[in-house]
């Protein structure tokens, strides 16, 4: 009895287990069937979507076109400085003698790098004699003294007048008034002007003695060879008289010629003419004890400029007078002015190899060098207000020159969106829905990768998507 009751109660449980198992099998089959794909379906599912145009929205903004370059901050107009000849008379000096017995000149007071020199200043001293500075474009190339004439003498006279030492006019011929002015100028600097040397004085004495001797010879000839003679009337006496007169004429001519150049002089090495003053001594090449036989240093203007180069294509956009923004690495910003470009940029005469070479279209304000290569670099020079960047000399700076700007805010698109059709018409492609349409435009200023566009009517608006690629 108990066994029958136990079997009866287990059958429903077994049936439930069987039904549940069938359900699980069915669900697993459905899931497996839903996840299975054919090879074609799998390939289609992994295929990339169909490519469409790459677009960018039209903007309304202001544009400013600029030429940007990197430059160097320098003092302007570097020029190598050298003495044109000896300082003082030929036998002056304090450095001992060479193997030939000639006195060697030595620097006794060297110029100071970084100092400023003005007109009339003493630049340095050689063998105790001064080397003075005057303003002028004609270089010193000879000794200036009595009898000399030319543009260099006129230049000296003008400089003496500016300094307040009256040379008696600017005739261009060195005379006694010039000599007196030179003496006063030297005295004001604590020096004596170069008077005739001992050799000159001896030569003058010799020539004066020759004149006296010739005069005595003429007198003797006139008296017939003796103090009590009555004169000579024969042919021999006439020849003797003629010879005596010729000797006197020759002696007087030699004395006059020497006297015309005898007096206070300026030796070739005692004056340096510079085109612009005041000037700054940028570098010094000599020290005390050196022989000043070569360059003694480099002089520059006291003005600071920025030297840079730009591609020829950019140079065509530039002209003198443009405003330039200059920024140094430490963040200092200064407003300068474009004062020279191309061939107008002064060449570097300092001997350091920087010649600022390049060419330009003088009237057009640019143009490249390099045989017409539009990309060839063109030098430019930016002037800087006095004192603004003196401490940044020999450093670098970023230069930004504004060449144009839009009239307020304008429609702009990327340069890549602009194309030209076969008839020369500028166009942009605009994506509208599933189609792309061409919209004719007029191109304007371009800057920062954007270009100003003006459509016909309202064919193009802010927010429209223009095609820049596919």
C-alpha positions in Angstrom: 0.0 0.0 0.0 2.7 2.5 0.9 4.7 1.7 -2.2 1.8 2.5 -4.6 1.2 5.9 -3.0 4.9 6.8 -3.4 5.0 6.0 -7.2 1.8 8.0 -7.8 3.2 11.2 -6.3 6.5 11.2 -8.4 4.9 11.1 -11.9 3.7 14.7 -12.0 7.2 15.9 -11.1 8.8 13.9 -13.9 6.3 15.2 -16.4 7.1 18.8 -15.3 10.8 18.2 -15.8 10.2 16.8 -19.3 8.1 19.8 -20.3 10.6 22.3 -19.0 13.4 20.5 -20.9 11.4 20.7 -24.1 10.9 24.4 -23.6 14.5 25.1 -23.0 15.4 23.2 -26.2 12.9 25.2 -28.2 14.2 28.5 -26.8 17.8 27.6 -27.5 16.8 26.8 -31.1 15.0 30.1 -31.6 18.0 32.0 -30.2 20.5 30.2 -32.3 18.3 30.7 -35.4 18.0 34.4 -34.8 21.8 34.9 -34.5 22.9 32.9 -37.5 23.7 34.9 -40.7 24.7 33.8 -44.2 28.2 34.8 -45.5 26.6 37.4 -47.8 24.7 39.0 -44.9 27.8 39.1 -42.8 29.9 40.8 -45.5 27.2 43.3 -46.1 27.0 44.1 -42.4 30.8 44.9 -42.3 30.9 47.0 -45.5 31.8 50.7 -44.7 29.0 53.2 -45.3 28.9 55.0 -48.6 31.2 58.1 -48.5 29.6 61.5 -48.6 31.1 65.0 -49.1 33.1 66.6 -46.3 31.4 69.9 -45.5 32.1 73.0 -43.3 29.6 75.7 -42.3 29.7 79.1 -43.8 30.7 81.8 -41.2 30.3 85.5 -40.8 33.5 87.1 -39.4 36.1 89.8 -39.8 39.3 89.0 -41.7 42.7 90.5 -41.3 45.5 89.5 -43.7 49.1 89.7 -42.4 52.6 88.8 -43.3 54.3 87.1 -40.4 58.1 86.4 -40.2 60.9 86.0 -37.6 63.6 88.7 -37.4 66.6 89.8 -35.4 66.8 93.0 -33.3 69.9 95.0 -34.2 71.4 98.4 -34.0 71.2 100.0 -37.4 73.8 100.8 -40.0 76.8 98.7 -38.8 80.1 99.9 -40.3 83.6 98.7 -39.9 85.9 101.4 -38.5 89.6 101.8 -39.5 92.2 104.6 -39.4 93.1 106.0 -42.8 96.8 106.5 -42.0 99.3 107.2 -39.2 98.4 109.3 -36.2 100.7 112.3 -35.6 103.9 113.0 -37.6 105.8 110.1 -39.1 108.3 109.9 -36.3 105.7 109.9 -33.5 104.9 106.9 -31.3 105.6 105.3 -28.0 105.8 101.6 -28.7 109.4 101.2 -29.6 111.1 100.7 -32.9 110.8 98.0 -35.5 113.7 96.2 -37.2 114.1 99.1 -39.7 114.3 101.7 -37.0 110.8 103.1 -37.7 108.7 103.9 -34.7 105.7 101.6 -34.2 102.5 103.2 -33.3 100.6 101.7 -30.4 97.0 102.2 -29.0 97.4 104.1 -25.7 93.7 104.5 -25.0 91.3 102.0 -26.6 87.7 102.8 -27.6 85.0 101.5 -25.2 82.4 99.1 -26.6 78.8 100.2 -26.1 79.7 103.8 -25.7 78.2 106.6 -27.7 80.3 109.0 -29.7 79.2 112.5 -30.8 80.7 114.9 -33.3 84.0 116.3 -32.1 84.6 113.5 -29.6 87.9 111.6 -29.1 87.3 108.0 -30.2 90.7 106.7 -29.0 94.3 107.6 -28.6 97.3 106.3 -30.5 100.8 107.0 -29.3 99.3 109.7 -27.1 97.6 111.5 -30.1 93.8 111.7 -30.5 91.6 110.1 -33.0 88.6 112.4 -33.4 85.2 111.9 -34.9 83.4 114.2 -37.3 80.2 113.8 -39.4 80.7 113.4 -43.2 80.1 111.0 -46.1 83.6 111.5 -47.6 86.0 109.2 -45.9 89.3 110.5 -44.5 92.0 109.4 -47.0 94.9 111.9 -46.7 96.5 114.5 -44.5 94.6 117.8 -44.6 96.7 120.9 -44.3 97.7 124.2 -46.1 97.3 123.9 -49.8 94.8 121.0 -49.8 91.5 121.5 -51.6 88.5 119.3 -52.4 85.2 117.9 -51.0 87.0 116.5 -47.9 88.3 119.9 -47.0 84.9 121.5 -47.4 83.4 118.7 -45.3 86.0 119.5 -42.6 85.2 123.2 -42.7 81.4 122.5 -42.3 82.1 120.2 -39.3 84.4 122.9 -37.6 81.6 125.5 -38.1 79.0 123.1 -36.5 81.3 122.7 -33.5 81.7 126.5 -33.1 85.2 126.9 -34.5 84.9 129.4 -37.4 87.0 128.3 -40.4 86.4 131.5 -42.3 84.0 130.0 -44.8 83.6 126.7 -46.7 85.6 127.3 -49.8 87.0 123.8 -49.9 90.6 125.1 -49.8 92.6 124.8 -46.5 93.9 128.2 -45.5 95.1 130.0 -42.4 91.6 130.4 -41.0 91.1 126.7 -41.2 94.4 126.1 -39.4 93.4 128.5 -36.6 90.0 126.7 -36.2 91.8 123.3 -36.1 94.2 124.6 -33.4 91.2 125.8 -31.3 89.3 122.5 -31.7 92.3 120.4 -30.6 93.0 122.7 -27.7 89.3 122.3 -26.5 90.0 118.5 -26.3 93.2 118.9 -24.4 95.6 118.3 -27.3 97.9 120.3 -29.5 97.2 120.4 -33.2 99.9 118.9 -35.4 102.4 121.7 -36.0 105.2 121.4 -38.6 107.7 118.6 -37.7 111.4 119.1 -37.0 112.1 117.8 -40.5 109.7 120.3 -42.0 111.3 123.1 -40.0 114.7 122.0 -41.2 113.5 121.9 -44.8 112.0 125.4 -44.5 115.3 126.7 -43.2 117.2 125.0 -46.0 114.9 126.6 -48.6 115.1 130.0 -47.0 118.9 129.7 -47.0 118.9 128.8 -50.6 117.0 131.9 -51.5 119.4 134.1 -49.5 122.4 132.4 -51.3 120.8 133.0 -54.7 120.1 136.6 -53.8 123.8 137.1 -52.9 124.8 135.4 -56.1 122.7 137.8 -58.1 124.1 140.8 -56.3 127.7 139.7 -57.1 126.8 139.1 -60.7 125.4 142.6 -60.9 128.5 144.1 -59.4 130.8 142.3 -61.8 132.1 139.8 -59.3 133.3 142.2 -56.6 132.0 144.8 -54.2 133.8 147.6 -55.9 133.2 146.6 -59.4 131.5 148.7 -62.0 129.6 145.8 -63.5 130.2 143.6 -66.4 129.4 144.6 -70.0 130.9 141.6 -71.8 129.2 138.4 -72.9 130.6 136.5 -69.9 129.1 139.0 -67.5 125.7 138.8 -69.1 125.6 135.0 -68.9 126.7 135.1 -65.2 123.9 137.6 -64.4 121.3 135.4 -66.2 122.4 132.3 -64.3 122.2 134.2 -61.0 118.6 135.3 -61.7 117.5 131.8 -62.7 119.0 130.4 -59.4 117.1 133.0 -57.4 113.8 132.3 -59.3 114.2 128.5 -58.7 115.0 129.1 -55.0 111.9 131.3 -54.5 109.7 128.9 -56.4 110.8 126.0 -54.1 110.3 128.1 -51.0 106.8 129.2 -52.1 105.7 125.7 -52.9 106.8 124.4 -49.5 105.3 127.3 -47.6 102.0 126.7 -49.3 101.7 123.4 -47.5 103.6 124.4 -44.4 101.6 124.8 -41.2 99.0 123.1 -38.9 97.8 119.8 -40.4 95.4 117.0 -39.6 97.2 113.6 -40.1 95.2 111.1 -42.1 94.7 108.9 -39.0 93.6 111.6 -36.6 90.0 112.0 -37.9 87.3 109.5 -38.7 84.3 110.8 -40.7 81.0 108.9 -40.1 77.8 109.5 -42.1 75.5 109.5 -39.0 76.2 110.9 -35.5 75.8 110.2 -32.7 76.9 106.7 -33.2 77.3 103.6 -31.0 80.5 101.6 -30.7 79.1 98.1 -31.1 82.4 96.1 -31.1 86.0 96.9 -30.4 88.8 95.1 -32.1 91.9 96.6 -30.4 93.2 96.9 -26.9 95.9 99.0 -25.3 99.3 98.1 -26.8 97.9 96.9 -30.1 99.1 98.4 -33.5 96.0 99.9 -35.2 96.8 98.5 -38.6 93.4 97.0 -39.3 89.8 97.5 -38.2 89.6 99.0 -34.8 85.9 98.1 -34.3 82.4 98.3 -35.6 80.2 101.4 -35.2 76.4 101.4 -35.5 73.7 103.9 -35.4 72.1 104.5 -31.9 68.8 103.5 -33.5 67.4 99.9 -33.1 65.9 98.1 -36.1 64.5 94.6 -36.8 66.0 92.9 -39.8 64.0 90.1 -41.4 63.3 88.4 -44.7 60.0 87.4 -46.3 59.2 85.3 -49.4 59.0 87.3 -52.6 55.3 86.5 -52.9 54.7 88.2 -49.6 57.0 91.1 -50.4 54.7 92.1 -53.2 52.1 93.0 -50.6 54.3 95.3 -48.7 55.4 98.9 -49.0 57.3 101.5 -47.0 55.3 103.1 -44.2 53.3 100.0 -43.2 52.8 99.4 -39.5 54.5 96.4 -38.0 53.9 94.7 -34.7 57.1 93.4 -33.1 57.0 90.9 -30.2 60.1 89.6 -28.4 60.3 86.1 -26.8 59.7 87.6 -23.4 56.4 89.0 -24.5 57.3 92.7 -25.0 55.3 94.2 -27.9 56.3 97.3 -29.8 54.8 99.0 -32.8 57.3 99.8 -35.5 57.3 100.9 -39.1 58.5 99.2 -42.3 61.2 101.6 -43.6 63.0 99.6 -46.2 62.7 96.4 -48.2 64.6 94.7 -51.0 67.5 96.6 -52.4 66.6 99.6 -50.2 67.7 97.7 -47.1 71.2 99.1 -46.2 74.0 96.6 -46.7 76.0 95.5 -43.7 79.5 97.0 -43.8 80.6 95.5 -40.5 82.5 92.6 -42.1 80.5 89.9 -40.3 79.1 88.3 -43.4 75.6 89.6 -43.0 74.9 91.6 -46.1 71.1 91.6 -46.1 71.2 90.6 -49.8 68.0 90.6 -51.8 66.3 92.6 -54.5 63.1 94.5 -54.8 60.8 96.4 -57.0 61.7 99.9 -55.7 58.3 101.5 -56.7 56.1 98.4 -56.2 57.3 97.9 -52.7 58.6 94.4 -53.0 59.7 91.8 -55.5 62.0 88.9 -55.0 65.6 88.3 -55.8 67.0 85.1 -57.2 66.5 85.7 -60.9 62.7 86.3 -60.8 61.9 83.5 -58.3 58.7 84.6 -56.6 59.6 82.6 -53.5 63.1 84.0 -53.2 63.6 85.8 -49.8 63.5 89.6 -49.7 65.0 91.5 -46.8 62.9 94.0 -44.9 63.8 96.5 -42.2 61.5 97.7 -39.4 62.4 100.9 -37.4 61.7 100.8 -33.7 61.0 103.9 -31.5 64.1 105.0 -29.6 64.8 103.1 -26.4 62.1 100.5 -26.8 64.2 97.5 -27.7 67.7 98.5 -26.9 68.0 95.8 -24.2 66.8 93.2 -26.7 69.6 93.9 -29.2 71.1 90.8 -30.8 68.0 88.9 -29.9 65.1 87.6 -32.0 61.5 88.9 -32.5 58.3 88.0 -34.3 57.2 90.5 -36.9 53.6 90.9 -38.0 52.7 93.3 -40.8 49.1 93.9 -41.5 48.4 94.1 -45.2 44.6 94.3 -45.4 41.3 93.7 -43.5 37.7 93.2 -44.5 35.0 95.9 -44.2 33.5 94.6 -41.0 32.1 91.1 -40.8 31.8 89.2 -44.1 30.8 85.7 -45.3 33.8 83.4 -45.2 34.5 79.9 -46.3 37.7 77.8 -46.1 40.1 78.3 -49.1 39.6 74.6 -49.9 35.9 75.3 -50.6 36.7 77.7 -53.4 37.1 76.5 -56.9 37.1 78.0 -60.4 35.1 76.7 -63.3 36.3 76.5 -66.9 34.8 80.0 -67.6 36.9 81.5 -64.8 33.9 82.0 -62.4 34.7 81.4 -58.7 32.2 78.9 -57.1 31.5 77.0 -54.0 29.6 73.7 -53.7 26.8 73.7 -51.2 25.3 70.5 -49.8 21.5 70.8 -49.6 19.8 67.6 -48.5 21.0 64.8 -50.7 22.2 67.1 -53.5 25.2 69.4 -54.1 24.7 72.6 -56.0 27.2 75.1 -57.4 26.9 78.7 -56.1 28.8 81.4 -58.0 30.6 83.8 -55.7 33.1 86.7 -55.9 36.2 86.0 -53.9 37.7 88.8 -51.7 40.4 89.0 -49.0 41.9 85.8 -47.8 43.6 85.3 -44.4 44.0 82.6 -41.8 42.9 79.9 -44.2 39.6 81.6 -44.9 38.4 83.7 -47.9 35.8 86.3 -48.1 33.0 85.4 -50.6 30.1 87.5 -52.0 27.3 85.5 -53.6 24.6 86.7 -55.9 21.5 87.5 -53.9 21.0 85.2 -50.9 22.2 82.1 -52.6 24.6 81.6 -49.7 23.9 82.1 -46.0 25.6 81.6 -42.6 25.3 77.9 -41.6 25.1 76.6 -45.2 27.4 73.5 -45.6 30.1 74.1 -48.3 32.0 71.1 -49.6 35.7 71.0 -48.9 36.4 67.4 -49.9 34.9 64.0 -50.6 
